[in-house]
Amino acid sequence: MTVEEKKRELSYEPYSSSKHSGVLSYFNKRFIREGVFHEDIGRSINKAFELRQRGDYREYIDLSYEQVEPFIKEAEVFIETVKNHLNL
């Protein structure tokens, strides 16, 4: 599969949602459960999303750098994983 074909694979998924939770659910089903990306990627995205939900909708929380730092590192791993998948 060429780089262009892989880009199309990811950018033209036959799915849309008006909610972040719907996109996350589809990502987990399509890319984690089907083995495109490792389960660790799915876990880190789900943890970050849950923290975001708590901060935005459930309770007022102040996050320290120590609480956020692991998510920054996991985001870097996610970006590298996707780049590798696309051969970029």
N, C-alpha and C positions, 0 to 999 in steps of 0.2 A: 504494500500500500504506500503510495507516495505521500509526501507531506501535505500536499493540497487535498488529497483524499481524506487524510486524517483530520485536517481542519474542518472540512465539510461534515465529517462524521460527528464532530463535537458541536459545531455551530448550527447544524440543521436537524437537531433532534426533533422528532414529531411530537413535541410537547410544549405547552405554555401554561403559565399559571399567574394569577394576580397576587399570589401570596408566596412569601419566602418558604413557608413550611411545605407548600406543594412542590416547589422546585427542589428542595432538599429531599423530599420523599422520592421524587423521580430520580434524582442523582443516586441515591442509595440503591434503588431498585435496578437502574440501568447500568451503573458503573461499579458499584461495590458488590452487590449480590451476583452479578454476572462475571465478576472476576477481572474487570478491566483495570481497576485499582485495588490495592491491598486494603483489607478491613481496617487497618490503622488509620488510613486516610479518612474513611467514613466516621470512625470514632472521634477523631479530632474535630472534624467539621460539625458533628452533632453536639459535641461539648461546647464548642464556640457559639453555636446557634442557641443552645440552651442558656448560656450566660447572657447573650444578647437579649433574648426574650425576657429573662428576669430583670435586666436593667431597663428595658424599654416599657414593659407592660405589667410586671407583677409587683415590683417593689423598688424603692429608691436605694441604689447601692453605689458606693464609691469604690472603684477598683484601683488597687495599688499596682505599681509596675510589676511586682512579684507575682500577682495574680494573672496579669496579662502576658507576661514574658513567654510562658510556654506556648501560648497561642500564636505569638509572632514566629517562633521557631517552627511550629507545626505548619503555619501558612507558607513559610519558605520551603518546607519539604513538599507541600502540596503543589506549589508552583513548579518546582523542579520535576516532580513526578509527571505533571501534565506536559511540561516541555519535553521530557524524555519520550512520553507517549506519542507526541507529535513529531518527534525527531527534530526538534529545534535547537 
